[in-house]
Amino acid sequence: MPAFPLVTDEDLTRARGDAAFRQQLAVASLQSLIDLMNELRRQPEADTPQLAAQLREGADLAVKLSEIVKKLAVRAPKARRVS
């Protein structure tokens, strides 16, 4: 399973002062979470109750992250999109 990319202290410091970067960071985190959930879903043991619970937790987190991304987009409409 791929490791989830960690956000560094430098990233957090930069995000505090750079709205566009803050939005990029949130979008990249959401995309990483979705990618990881898709990878987990494809695992042979994907039908276990433990993994199902983890996927539900990931889905809840993805919804929260998407709400954050939406709020950031409203605050910084000129922020660059992550490709």
Long-range contacts (C-beta under 8 A, 24 or more apart in sequence): 1-36, 1-39, 1-40, 1-43, 2-35, 2-36, 2-39, 4-32, 4-33, 4-36, 5-32, 19-72, 19-75, 19-76, 19-79, 20-76, 20-78, 20-79, 20-80, 22-72, 22-76, 23-69, 23-72, 23-73, 23-76, 23-79, 24-79, 24-80, 24-82, 26-65, 26-68, 26-69, 26-72, 27-69, 27-81, 27-82, 28-82, 29-65, 30-62, 30-65, 30-66, 30-69, 31-82, 33-58, 33-61, 33-62, 33-65, 34-62, 37-62
